[in-house]
Amino acid sequence: MLKSLPKSEILSAAFFARDAVAVAQDLVGATLLVDGVGGVIVETETYTGDDPASHSFGGPTARNAAIFGPAGHAYVYRSYGIHWCLNVVCLPGSAVLIRALEPIIGHAAMMARRGIDDPRLLCSGPGRLCQALGVTITHNGLPLDQAPFQVFAREEPIQVTAGPRIGITRATDRLWRFARAGSRFVSRKI
């Protein structure tokens, strides 16, 4: 497993200021770090303003204000009142949920936060991922190209698969969940 930072470029706000489906696909294989802890993104989901499953579908509220903010910023919310979820804002009203990553840097910190030592279970799911990386509501609205975040471009071509999103009841026909083919770190196989 990697112990050093990727050699690729840090993604700027311009990378995120695009169609959320394209961003979600391009983020698979990118590296996400929060305060120097993280790994390679292996699973994402797309949500857009015209998507009835999206938090932005009903328009801006105090809770979802960040999803209508600038591209390249974090949108963090609590799911079911229990788990934090990290999204990256794309065009206004659209975002990409970071569902899973392969842990590569800061294993000890992630294991301590999660209370487990199985690398496959550290970040396989949006709630687990946020707990392992220490992401909370304090990260909501923060830019992804500045501390505590670092998002590095994918370093090599990879195969990305698509399938149905998880945990939604509306717009279930949209195959907007993307995963690195063959990854054992995804939350659920496609």
Order of alpha helices (4+ residues) and beta strands (2+ residues): alpha-alpha-beta-beta-beta-beta-beta-alpha-alpha-alpha-beta-beta-beta
